[in-house]
Every structure is written in structure tokens, then in C-alpha cells.
Amino acid sequence: MRCEFCGGETARRKVRKIHWFQRRLYLIDEVEAQVCQECGERYYHATILDAIDEALQLGNLIIKENFQVQVVAFQPVMA
Ligand SMILES: [Zn+2]
């Protein structure tokens, strides 16, 4: 397919997806996506996203690792 942002060609890849579900943040490995070869934009099929949500809902995924995430405000330093 063509990227809707830059018009580049996409290719099928397995990626690590940042995924929110029920106010919790997950990193999901091995998610199939179309990735733009030019700008890196990712496109996910709706059925894949639904399948991830369903698996999280059912607790059907293997937890590989847990770690803490910090949310910080970016404050650029003025030169
Ligand atoms: Zn692109």
C-alpha cells in the first residue's frame, strides 16, 4: 500500500506496538503492520487491533517483562 502521509511504499513487518487498553499501557511484540519505507509511519489492520484488545481482555497473552514508566514534561533549554 501507499503511505497516506508521504506517498512512500509500505512493507509488511512485525513490530513492537505501543498499545493502550483500559487505561493501561502495553508494549505488544510481533504485531503485524504495514510500515512506510520512507517515513516509518505504521498502519495496522483493524482486525489485528481488535484481536489484541480481545487477547488483553481475556488475559490470553504471555507477560514477558514488567517495568515502570515515567511520564515527564519536556522543558527545552533555551540557548
Ligand atoms: Zn510515509
PDB file of the backbone (N, CA, C, O) and the ligand in Angstrom, with CONECT records:
HET     ZN  A 101       1
ATOM      1  N   MET A   1       0.850  -1.196   0.000  1.00  0.00           N
ATOM      2  CA  MET A   1       0.000   0.000   0.000  1.00  0.00           C
ATOM      3  C   MET A   1       0.887   1.249   0.000  1.00  0.00           C
ATOM      4  O   MET A   1       2.097   1.169   0.215  1.00  0.00           O
ATOM      5  N   ARG A   2       0.262   2.396  -0.245  1.00  0.00           N
ATOM      6  CA  ARG A   2       0.988   3.674  -0.238  1.00  0.00           C
ATOM      7  C   ARG A   2       0.722   4.407   1.067  1.00  0.00           C
ATOM      8  O   ARG A   2      -0.396   4.414   1.582  1.00  0.00           O
ATOM      9  N   CYS A   3       1.784   5.026   1.595  1.00  0.00           N
ATOM     10  CA  CYS A   3       1.658   5.816   2.817  1.00  0.00           C
ATOM     11  C   CYS A   3       0.791   7.044   2.538  1.00  0.00           C
ATOM     12  O   CYS A   3       0.994   7.745   1.548  1.00  0.00           O
ATOM     13  N   GLU A   4      -0.175   7.295   3.420  1.00  0.00           N
ATOM     14  CA  GLU A   4      -1.065   8.434   3.173  1.00  0.00           C
ATOM     15  C   GLU A   4      -0.421   9.768   3.563  1.00  0.00           C
ATOM     16  O   GLU A   4      -0.969  10.830   3.268  1.00  0.00           O
ATOM     17  N   PHE A   5       0.731   9.717   4.222  1.00  0.00           N
ATOM     18  CA  PHE A   5       1.415  10.963   4.600  1.00  0.00           C
ATOM     19  C   PHE A   5       2.440  11.394   3.556  1.00  0.00           C
ATOM     20  O   PHE A   5       2.471  12.559   3.158  1.00  0.00           O
ATOM     21  N   CYS A   6       3.290  10.446   3.107  1.00  0.00           N
ATOM     22  CA  CYS A   6       4.377  10.836   2.208  1.00  0.00           C
ATOM     23  C   CYS A   6       4.293  10.169   0.841  1.00  0.00           C
ATOM     24  O   CYS A   6       5.061  10.511  -0.058  1.00  0.00           O
ATOM     25  N   GLY A   7       3.364   9.213   0.669  1.00  0.00           N
ATOM     26  CA  GLY A   7       3.233   8.549  -0.627  1.00  0.00           C
ATOM     27  C   GLY A   7       4.228   7.426  -0.837  1.00  0.00           C
ATOM     28  O   GLY A   7       4.250   6.816  -1.906  1.00  0.00           O
ATOM     29  N   GLY A   8       5.063   7.135   0.173  1.00  0.00           N
ATOM     30  CA  GLY A   8       6.055   6.059   0.066  1.00  0.00           C
ATOM     31  C   GLY A   8       5.398   4.687   0.047  1.00  0.00           C
ATOM     32  O   GLY A   8       4.229   4.535   0.400  1.00  0.00           O
ATOM     33  N   GLU A   9       6.168   3.700  -0.370  1.00  0.00           N
ATOM     34  CA  GLU A   9       5.677   2.322  -0.418  1.00  0.00           C
ATOM     35  C   GLU A   9       5.809   1.701   0.977  1.00  0.00           C
ATOM     36  O   GLU A   9       6.795   1.939   1.675  1.00  0.00           O
ATOM     37  N   THR A  10       4.808   0.903   1.378  1.00  0.00           N
ATOM     38  CA  THR A  10       4.883   0.236   2.676  1.00  0.00           C
ATOM     39  C   THR A  10       5.257  -1.228   2.495  1.00  0.00           C
ATOM     40  O   THR A  10       5.089  -1.799   1.417  1.00  0.00           O
ATOM     41  N   ALA A  11       5.761  -1.817   3.556  1.00  0.00           N
ATOM     42  CA  ALA A  11       6.107  -3.236   3.542  1.00  0.00           C
ATOM     43  C   ALA A  11       5.591  -3.879   4.813  1.00  0.00           C
ATOM     44  O   ALA A  11       5.508  -3.231   5.856  1.00  0.00           O
ATOM     45  N   ARG A  12       5.244  -5.163   4.726  1.00  0.00           N
ATOM     46  CA  ARG A  12       4.735  -5.878   5.889  1.00  0.00           C
ATOM     47  C   ARG A  12       5.880  -6.189   6.853  1.00  0.00           C
ATOM     48  O   ARG A  12       6.913  -6.731   6.458  1.00  0.00           O
ATOM     49  N   ARG A  13       5.678  -5.837   8.121  1.00  0.00           N
ATOM     50  CA  ARG A  13       6.706  -6.051   9.140  1.00  0.00           C
ATOM     51  C   ARG A  13       6.045  -6.496  10.428  1.00  0.00           C
ATOM     52  O   ARG A  13       4.852  -6.278  10.639  1.00  0.00           O
ATOM     53  N   LYS A  14       6.835  -7.121  11.287  1.00  0.00           N
ATOM     54  CA  LYS A  14       6.393  -7.389  12.662  1.00  0.00           C
ATOM     55  C   LYS A  14       7.063  -6.347  13.552  1.00  0.00           C
ATOM     56  O   LYS A  14       8.284  -6.190  13.532  1.00  0.00           O
ATOM     57  N   VAL A  15       6.259  -5.645  14.325  1.00  0.00           N
ATOM     58  CA  VAL A  15       6.793  -4.532  15.111  1.00  0.00           C
ATOM     59  C   VAL A  15       6.378  -4.654  16.575  1.00  0.00           C
ATOM     60  O   VAL A  15       5.500  -5.440  16.932  1.00  0.00           O
ATOM     61  N   ARG A  16       7.044  -3.844  17.417  1.00  0.00           N
ATOM     62  CA  ARG A  16       6.635  -3.692  18.815  1.00  0.00           C
ATOM     63  C   ARG A  16       5.696  -2.498  18.871  1.00  0.00           C
ATOM     64  O   ARG A  16       6.090  -1.371  18.572  1.00  0.00           O
ATOM     65  N   LYS A  17       4.460  -2.753  19.253  1.00  0.00           N
ATOM     66  CA  LYS A  17       3.442  -1.698  19.229  1.00  0.00           C
ATOM     67  C   LYS A  17       3.169  -1.155  20.629  1.00  0.00           C
ATOM     68  O   LYS A  17       2.973  -1.914  21.578  1.00  0.00           O
ATOM     69  N   ILE A  18       3.160   0.152  20.737  1.00  0.00           N
ATOM     70  CA  ILE A  18       2.696   0.809  21.964  1.00  0.00           C
ATOM     71  C   ILE A  18       1.173   0.790  21.919  1.00  0.00           C
ATOM     72  O   ILE A  18       0.566   1.282  20.968  1.00  0.00           O
ATOM     73  N   HIS A  19       0.568   0.225  22.944  1.00  0.00           N
ATOM     74  CA  HIS A  19      -0.867  -0.053  22.866  1.00  0.00           C
ATOM     75  C   HIS A  19      -1.560   0.260  24.192  1.00  0.00           C
ATOM     76  O   HIS A  19      -1.204  -0.294  25.233  1.00  0.00           O
ATOM     77  N   TRP A  20      -2.542   1.142  24.148  1.00  0.00           N
ATOM     78  CA  TRP A  20      -3.343   1.432  25.341  1.00  0.00           C
ATOM     79  C   TRP A  20      -4.591   0.578  25.333  1.00  0.00           C
ATOM     80  O   TRP A  20      -5.260   0.417  24.313  1.00  0.00           O
ATOM     81  N   PHE A  21      -4.886   0.026  26.523  1.00  0.00           N
ATOM     82  CA  PHE A  21      -6.122  -0.741  26.670  1.00  0.00           C
ATOM     83  C   PHE A  21      -6.620  -0.564  28.099  1.00  0.00           C
ATOM     84  O   PHE A  21      -5.905  -0.850  29.059  1.00  0.00           O
ATOM     85  N   GLN A  22      -7.844  -0.092  28.224  1.00  0.00           N
ATOM     86  CA  GLN A  22      -8.467   0.149  29.530  1.00  0.00           C
ATOM     87  C   GLN A  22      -7.532   0.913  30.472  1.00  0.00           C
ATOM     88  O   GLN A  22      -7.275   0.487  31.598  1.00  0.00           O
ATOM     89  N   ARG A  23      -7.038   2.034  29.988  1.00  0.00           N
ATOM     90  CA  ARG A  23      -6.189   2.960  30.755  1.00  0.00           C
ATOM     91  C   ARG A  23      -4.860   2.353  31.185  1.00  0.00           C
ATOM     92  O   ARG A  23      -4.195   2.893  32.069  1.00  0.00           O
ATOM     93  N   ARG A  24      -4.464   1.244  30.578  1.00  0.00           N
ATOM     94  CA  ARG A  24      -3.148   0.674  30.862  1.00  0.00           C
ATOM     95  C   ARG A  24      -2.335   0.647  29.561  1.00  0.00           C
ATOM     96  O   ARG A  24      -2.869   0.491  28.463  1.00  0.00           O
ATOM     97  N   LEU A  25      -1.030   0.806  29.740  1.00  0.00           N
ATOM     98  CA  LEU A  25      -0.113   0.866  28.602  1.00  0.00           C
ATOM     99  C   LEU A  25       0.588  -0.481  28.430  1.00  0.00           C
ATOM    100  O   LEU A  25       1.097  -1.054  29.394  1.00  0.00           O
ATOM    101  N   TYR A  26       0.607  -0.971  27.211  1.00  0.00           N
ATOM    102  CA  TYR A  26       1.275  -2.235  26.902  1.00  0.00           C
ATOM    103  C   TYR A  26       2.246  -2.026  25.737  1.00  0.00           C
ATOM    104  O   TYR A  26       2.028  -1.183  24.867  1.00  0.00           O
ATOM    105  N   LEU A  27       3.316  -2.812  25.743  1.00  0.00           N
ATOM    106  CA  LEU A  27       4.147  -2.949  24.553  1.00  0.00           C
ATOM    107  C   LEU A  27       3.872  -4.344  24.016  1.00  0.00           C
ATOM    108  O   LEU A  27       4.137  -5.340  24.690  1.00  0.00           O
ATOM    109  N   ILE A  28       3.350  -4.413  22.821  1.00  0.00           N
ATOM    110  CA  ILE A  28       2.978  -5.701  22.240  1.00  0.00           C
ATOM    111  C   ILE A  28       3.985  -6.053  21.151  1.00  0.00           C
ATOM    112  O   ILE A  28       4.126  -5.326  20.168  1.00  0.00           O
ATOM    113  N   ASP A  29       4.680  -7.166  21.332  1.00  0.00           N
ATOM    114  CA  ASP A  29       5.677  -7.597  20.346  1.00  0.00           C
ATOM    115  C   ASP A  29       5.033  -8.409  19.230  1.00  0.00           C
ATOM    116  O   ASP A  29       3.963  -8.994  19.396  1.00  0.00           O
ATOM    117  N   GLU A  30       5.704  -8.428  18.106  1.00  0.00           N
ATOM    118  CA  GLU A  30       5.327  -9.292  16.975  1.00  0.00           C
ATOM    119  C   GLU A  30       3.977  -8.937  16.366  1.00  0.00           C
ATOM    120  O   GLU A  30       3.245  -9.814  15.906  1.00  0.00           O
ATOM    121  N   VAL A  31       3.647  -7.628  16.366  1.00  0.00           N
ATOM    122  CA  VAL A  31       2.388  -7.192  15.768  1.00  0.00           C
ATOM    123  C   VAL A  31       2.624  -6.912  14.283  1.00  0.00           C
ATOM    124  O   VAL A  31       3.547  -6.192  13.903  1.00  0.00           O
ATOM    125  N   GLU A  32       1.766  -7.503  13.465  1.00  0.00           N
ATOM    126  CA  GLU A  32       1.904  -7.307  12.026  1.00  0.00           C
ATOM    127  C   GLU A  32       1.434  -5.905  11.646  1.00  0.00           C
ATOM    128  O   GLU A  32       0.357  -5.466  12.048  1.00  0.00           O
ATOM    129  N   ALA A  33       2.263  -5.208  10.863  1.00  0.00           N
ATOM    130  CA  ALA A  33       1.929  -3.849  10.426  1.00  0.00           C
ATOM    131  C   ALA A  33       2.437  -3.633   9.015  1.00  0.00           C
ATOM    132  O   ALA A  33       3.319  -4.347   8.538  1.00  0.00           O
ATOM    133  N   GLN A  34       1.868  -2.638   8.356  1.00  0.00           N
ATOM    134  CA  GLN A  34       2.446  -2.127   7.111  1.00  0.00           C
ATOM    135  C   GLN A  34       3.259  -0.900   7.519  1.00  0.00           C
ATOM    136  O   GLN A  34       2.721   0.042   8.101  1.00  0.00           O
ATOM    137  N   VAL A  35       4.553  -0.916   7.211  1.00  0.00           N
ATOM    138  CA  VAL A  35       5.446   0.162   7.636  1.00  0.00           C
ATOM    139  C   VAL A  35       5.957   0.898   6.400  1.00  0.00           C
ATOM    140  O   VAL A  35       6.482   0.287   5.469  1.00  0.00           O
ATOM    141  N   CYS A  36       5.794   2.218   6.411  1.00  0.00           N
ATOM    142  CA  CYS A  36       6.263   3.033   5.291  1.00  0.00           C
ATOM    143  C   CYS A  36       7.783   2.983   5.225  1.00  0.00           C
ATOM    144  O   CYS A  36       8.467   3.219   6.221  1.00  0.00           O
ATOM    145  N   GLN A  37       8.303   2.673   4.041  1.00  0.00           N
ATOM    146  CA  GLN A  37       9.755   2.561   3.847  1.00  0.00           C
ATOM    147  C   GLN A  37      10.440   3.923   3.884  1.00  0.00           C
ATOM    148  O   GLN A  37      11.644   4.023   4.121  1.00  0.00           O
ATOM    149  N   GLU A  38       9.650   4.969   3.647  1.00  0.00           N
ATOM    150  CA  GLU A  38      10.223   6.315   3.586  1.00  0.00           C
ATOM    151  C   GLU A  38      10.189   7.004   4.951  1.00  0.00           C
ATOM    152  O   GLU A  38      11.227   7.431   5.457  1.00  0.00           O
ATOM    153  N   CYS A  39       8.995   7.114   5.550  1.00  0.00           N
ATOM    154  CA  CYS A  39       8.864   7.918   6.778  1.00  0.00           C
ATOM    155  C   CYS A  39       8.663   7.076   8.030  1.00  0.00           C
ATOM    156  O   CYS A  39       8.718   7.605   9.140  1.00  0.00           O
ATOM    157  N   GLY A  40       8.431   5.777   7.874  1.00  0.00           N
ATOM    158  CA  GLY A  40       8.302   4.914   9.040  1.00  0.00           C
ATOM    159  C   GLY A  40       6.906   4.852   9.646  1.00  0.00           C
ATOM    160  O   GLY A  40       6.691   4.155  10.638  1.00  0.00           O
ATOM    161  N   GLU A  41       5.963   5.572   9.060  1.00  0.00           N
ATOM    162  CA  GLU A  41       4.585   5.516   9.560  1.00  0.00           C
ATOM    163  C   GLU A  41       4.086   4.071   9.526  1.00  0.00           C
ATOM    164  O   GLU A  41       4.365   3.322   8.589  1.00  0.00           O
ATOM    165  N   ARG A  42       3.333   3.695  10.578  1.00  0.00           N
ATOM    166  CA  ARG A  42       2.831   2.325  10.653  1.00  0.00           C
ATOM    167  C   ARG A  42       1.329   2.297  10.461  1.00  0.00           C
ATOM    168  O   ARG A  42       0.606   3.194  10.896  1.00  0.00           O
ATOM    169  N   TYR A  43       0.882   1.251   9.802  1.00  0.00           N
ATOM    170  CA  TYR A  43      -0.560   1.049   9.585  1.00  0.00           C
ATOM    171  C   TYR A  43      -0.921  -0.341  10.094  1.00  0.00           C
ATOM    172  O   TYR A  43      -0.286  -1.334   9.737  1.00  0.00           O
ATOM    173  N   TYR A  44      -1.946  -0.394  10.930  1.00  0.00           N
ATOM    174  CA  TYR A  44      -2.396  -1.663  11.498  1.00  0.00           C
ATOM    175  C   TYR A  44      -3.789  -1.966  10.979  1.00  0.00           C
ATOM    176  O   TYR A  44      -4.623  -1.070  10.849  1.00  0.00           O
ATOM    177  N   HIS A  45      -4.032  -3.224  10.686  1.00  0.00           N
ATOM    178  CA  HIS A  45      -5.368  -3.620  10.265  1.00  0.00           C
ATOM    179  C   HIS A  45      -6.288  -3.653  11.488  1.00  0.00           C
ATOM    180  O   HIS A  45      -5.889  -4.088  12.567  1.00  0.00           O
ATOM    181  N   ALA A  46      -7.518  -3.189  11.301  1.00  0.00           N
ATOM    182  CA  ALA A  46      -8.470  -3.115  12.421  1.00  0.00           C
ATOM    183  C   ALA A  46      -8.693  -4.482  13.068  1.00  0.00           C
ATOM    184  O   ALA A  46      -8.900  -4.567  14.279  1.00  0.00           O
ATOM    185  N   THR A  47      -8.654  -5.542  12.278  1.00  0.00           N
ATOM    186  CA  THR A  47      -8.889  -6.873  12.859  1.00  0.00           C
ATOM    187  C   THR A  47      -7.741  -7.258  13.798  1.00  0.00           C
ATOM    188  O   THR A  47      -7.953  -7.966  14.782  1.00  0.00           O
ATOM    189  N   ILE A  48      -6.530  -6.792  13.493  1.00  0.00           N
ATOM    190  CA  ILE A  48      -5.380  -7.071  14.365  1.00  0.00           C
ATOM    191  C   ILE A  48      -5.535  -6.314  15.673  1.00  0.00           C
ATOM    192  O   ILE A  48      -5.287  -6.859  16.748  1.00  0.00           O
ATOM    193  N   LEU A  49      -5.949  -5.048  15.577  1.00  0.00           N
ATOM    194  CA  LEU A  49      -6.135  -4.241  16.786  1.00  0.00           C
ATOM    195  C   LEU A  49      -7.234  -4.837  17.660  1.00  0.00           C
ATOM    196  O   LEU A  49      -7.099  -4.892  18.882  1.00  0.00           O
ATOM    197  N   ASP A  50      -8.312  -5.280  17.040  1.00  0.00           N
ATOM    198  CA  ASP A  50      -9.399  -5.915  17.794  1.00  0.00           C
ATOM    199  C   ASP A  50      -8.923  -7.203  18.458  1.00  0.00           C
ATOM    200  O   ASP A  50      -9.304  -7.501  19.591  1.00  0.00           O
ATOM    201  N   ALA A  51      -8.089  -7.968  17.750  1.00  0.00           N
ATOM    202  CA  ALA A  51      -7.580  -9.230  18.298  1.00  0.00           C
ATOM    203  C   ALA A  51      -6.678  -8.977  19.502  1.00  0.00           C
ATOM    204  O   ALA A  51      -6.691  -9.751  20.459  1.00  0.00           O
ATOM    205  N   ILE A  52      -5.890  -7.893  19.461  1.00  0.00           N
ATOM    206  CA  ILE A  52      -5.040  -7.544  20.599  1.00  0.00           C
ATOM    207  C   ILE A  52      -5.912  -7.183  21.801  1.00  0.00           C
ATOM    208  O   ILE A  52      -5.684  -7.667  22.910  1.00  0.00           O
ATOM    209  N   ASP A  53      -6.909  -6.332  21.574  1.00  0.00           N
ATOM    210  CA  ASP A  53      -7.802  -5.942  22.671  1.00  0.00           C
ATOM    211  C   ASP A  53      -8.493  -7.167  23.282  1.00  0.00           C
ATOM    212  O   ASP A  53      -8.613  -7.282  24.502  1.00  0.00           O
ATOM    213  N   GLU A  54      -8.938  -8.064  22.425  1.00  0.00           N
ATOM    214  CA  GLU A  54      -9.635  -9.251  22.917  1.00  0.00           C
ATOM    215  C   GLU A  54      -8.692 -10.127  23.745  1.00  0.00           C
ATOM    216  O   GLU A  54      -9.077 -10.642  24.795  1.00  0.00           O
ATOM    217  N   ALA A  55      -7.465 -10.292  23.270  1.00  0.00           N
ATOM    218  CA  ALA A  55      -6.490 -11.109  23.993  1.00  0.00           C
ATOM    219  C   ALA A  55      -6.147 -10.483  25.343  1.00  0.00           C
ATOM    220  O   ALA A  55      -5.978 -11.197  26.332  1.00  0.00           O
ATOM    221  N   LEU A  56      -6.042  -9.145  25.392  1.00  0.00           N
ATOM    222  CA  LEU A  56      -5.763  -8.470  26.658  1.00  0.00           C
ATOM    223  C   LEU A  56      -6.952  -8.623  27.605  1.00  0.00           C
ATOM    224  O   LEU A  56      -6.783  -8.859  28.801  1.00  0.00           O
ATOM    225  N   GLN A  57      -8.147  -8.484  27.054  1.00  0.00           N
ATOM    226  CA  GLN A  57      -9.377  -8.628  27.838  1.00  0.00           C
ATOM    227  C   GLN A  57      -9.439 -10.005  28.494  1.00  0.00           C
ATOM    228  O   GLN A  57      -9.809 -10.133  29.661  1.00  0.00           O
ATOM    229  N   LEU A  58      -9.072 -11.028  27.732  1.00  0.00           N
ATOM    230  CA  LEU A  58      -9.155 -12.409  28.218  1.00  0.00           C
ATOM    231  C   LEU A  58      -7.916 -12.818  29.013  1.00  0.00           C
ATOM    232  O   LEU A  58      -7.888 -13.895  29.610  1.00  0.00           O
ATOM    233  N   GLY A  59      -6.895 -11.964  29.024  1.00  0.00           N
ATOM    234  CA  GLY A  59      -5.648 -12.318  29.697  1.00  0.00           C
ATOM    235  C   GLY A  59      -4.913 -13.428  28.964  1.00  0.00           C
ATOM    236  O   GLY A  59      -4.233 -14.247  29.582  1.00  0.00           O
ATOM    237  N   ASN A  60      -5.052 -13.450  27.651  1.00  0.00           N
ATOM    238  CA  ASN A  60      -4.529 -14.536  26.818  1.00  0.00           C
ATOM    239  C   ASN A  60      -3.108 -14.326  26.324  1.00  0.00           C
ATOM    240  O   ASN A  60      -2.652 -15.047  25.437  1.00  0.00           O
ATOM    241  N   LEU A  61      -2.399 -13.348  26.882  1.00  0.00           N
ATOM    242  CA  LEU A  61      -1.064 -13.063  26.385  1.00  0.00           C
ATOM    243  C   LEU A  61      -0.023 -13.406  27.444  1.00  0.00           C
ATOM    244  O   LEU A  61      -0.279 -13.325  28.645  1.00  0.00           O
ATOM    245  N   ILE A  62       1.141 -13.786  26.973  1.00  0.00           N
ATOM    246  CA  ILE A  62       2.240 -14.101  27.895  1.00  0.00           C
ATOM    247  C   ILE A  62       2.946 -12.807  28.277  1.00  0.00           C
ATOM    248  O   ILE A  62       3.396 -12.062  27.406  1.00  0.00           O
ATOM    249  N   ILE A  63       3.044 -12.539  29.573  1.00  0.00           N
ATOM    250  CA  ILE A  63       3.757 -11.344  30.035  1.00  0.00           C
ATOM    251  C   ILE A  63       5.246 -11.672  30.074  1.00  0.00           C
ATOM    252  O   ILE A  63       5.683 -12.508  30.864  1.00  0.00           O
ATOM    253  N   LYS A  64       6.023 -11.008  29.217  1.00  0.00           N
ATOM    254  CA  LYS A  64       7.450 -11.283  29.111  1.00  0.00           C
ATOM    255  C   LYS A  64       8.254 -10.492  30.120  1.00  0.00           C
ATOM    256  O   LYS A  64       9.311 -10.932  30.571  1.00  0.00           O
ATOM    257  N   GLU A  65       7.743  -9.309  30.475  1.00  0.00           N
ATOM    258  CA  GLU A  65       8.518  -8.408  31.325  1.00  0.00           C
ATOM    259  C   GLU A  65       7.575  -7.332  31.860  1.00  0.00           C
ATOM    260  O   GLU A  65       6.618  -6.937  31.194  1.00  0.00           O
ATOM    261  N   ASN A  66       7.867  -6.864  33.086  1.00  0.00           N
ATOM    262  CA  ASN A  66       7.155  -5.713  33.639  1.00  0.00           C
ATOM    263  C   ASN A  66       8.154  -4.618  33.907  1.00  0.00           C
ATOM    264  O   ASN A  66       9.226  -4.890  34.449  1.00  0.00           O
ATOM    265  N   PHE A  67       7.844  -3.392  33.549  1.00  0.00           N
ATOM    266  CA  PHE A  67       8.691  -2.313  34.019  1.00  0.00           C
ATOM    267  C   PHE A  67       7.925  -1.025  34.214  1.00  0.00           C
ATOM    268  O   PHE A  67       6.822  -0.841  33.699  1.00  0.00           O
ATOM    269  N   GLN A  68       8.546  -0.137  34.976  1.00  0.00           N
ATOM    270  CA  GLN A  68       7.916   1.101  35.369  1.00  0.00           C
ATOM    271  C   GLN A  68       8.175   2.171  34.318  1.00  0.00           C
ATOM    272  O   GLN A  68       9.260   2.235  33.740  1.00  0.00           O
ATOM    273  N   VAL A  69       7.188   2.996  34.077  1.00  0.00           N
ATOM    274  CA  VAL A  69       7.318   4.063  33.088  1.00  0.00           C
ATOM    275  C   VAL A  69       7.146   5.402  33.783  1.00  0.00           C
ATOM    276  O   VAL A  69       6.241   5.569  34.601  1.00  0.00           O
ATOM    277  N   GLN A  70       8.003   6.348  33.464  1.00  0.00           N
ATOM    278  CA  GLN A  70       7.875   7.702  34.000  1.00  0.00           C
ATOM    279  C   GLN A  70       7.285   8.602  32.935  1.00  0.00           C
ATOM    280  O   GLN A  70       7.704   8.576  31.777  1.00  0.00           O
ATOM    281  N   VAL A  71       6.298   9.407  33.342  1.00  0.00           N
ATOM    282  CA  VAL A  71       5.744  10.422  32.448  1.00  0.00           C
ATOM    283  C   VAL A  71       6.365  11.750  32.852  1.00  0.00           C
ATOM    284  O   VAL A  71       6.221  12.183  33.996  1.00  0.00           O
ATOM    285  N   VAL A  72       7.049  12.391  31.928  1.00  0.00           N
ATOM    286  CA  VAL A  72       7.763  13.621  32.251  1.00  0.00           C
ATOM    287  C   VAL A  72       7.374  14.730  31.293  1.00  0.00           C
ATOM    288  O   VAL A  72       6.959  14.481  30.162  1.00  0.00           O
ATOM    289  N   ALA A  73       7.515  15.963  31.769  1.00  0.00           N
ATOM    290  CA  ALA A  73       7.280  17.123  30.906  1.00  0.00           C
ATOM    291  C   ALA A  73       8.604  17.497  30.259  1.00  0.00           C
ATOM    292  O   ALA A  73       9.632  17.589  30.931  1.00  0.00           O
ATOM    293  N   PHE A  74       8.571  17.709  28.963  1.00  0.00           N
ATOM    294  CA  PHE A  74       9.783  18.126  28.254  1.00  0.00           C
ATOM    295  C   PHE A  74       9.903  19.631  28.356  1.00  0.00           C
ATOM    296  O   PHE A  74       8.996  20.368  27.968  1.00  0.00           O
ATOM    297  N   GLN A  75      11.036  20.082  28.885  1.00  0.00           N
ATOM    298  CA  GLN A  75      11.269  21.512  29.018  1.00  0.00           C
ATOM    299  C   GLN A  75      12.547  21.866  28.267  1.00  0.00           C
ATOM    300  O   GLN A  75      13.646  21.721  28.801  1.00  0.00           O
ATOM    301  N   PRO A  76      12.404  22.327  27.037  1.00  0.00           N
ATOM    302  CA  PRO A  76      13.592  22.631  26.252  1.00  0.00           C
ATOM    303  C   PRO A  76      14.442  23.729  26.904  1.00  0.00           C
ATOM    304  O   PRO A  76      13.935  24.713  27.442  1.00  0.00           O
ATOM    305  N   VAL A  77      15.745  23.510  26.827  1.00  0.00           N
ATOM    306  CA  VAL A  77      16.676  24.504  27.371  1.00  0.00           C
ATOM    307  C   VAL A  77      16.916  25.567  26.301  1.00  0.00           C
ATOM    308  O   VAL A  77      17.326  25.258  25.182  1.00  0.00           O
ATOM    309  N   MET A  78      16.655  26.805  26.659  1.00  0.00           N
ATOM    310  CA  MET A  78      16.863  27.912  25.703  1.00  0.00           C
ATOM    311  C   MET A  78      18.338  28.279  25.636  1.00  0.00           C
ATOM    312  O   MET A  78      18.978  28.508  26.663  1.00  0.00           O
ATOM    313  N   ALA A  79      18.873  28.334  24.422  1.00  0.00           N
ATOM    314  CA  ALA A  79      20.295  28.676  24.255  1.00  0.00           C
ATOM    315  C   ALA A  79      20.491  30.190  24.328  1.00  0.00           C
ATOM    316  O   ALA A  79      21.617  30.673  24.210  1.00  0.00           O
TER     317      ALA A  79
HETATM  318 ZN    ZN A 101       5.377   7.601   4.654  1.00  0.00          ZN2+
END
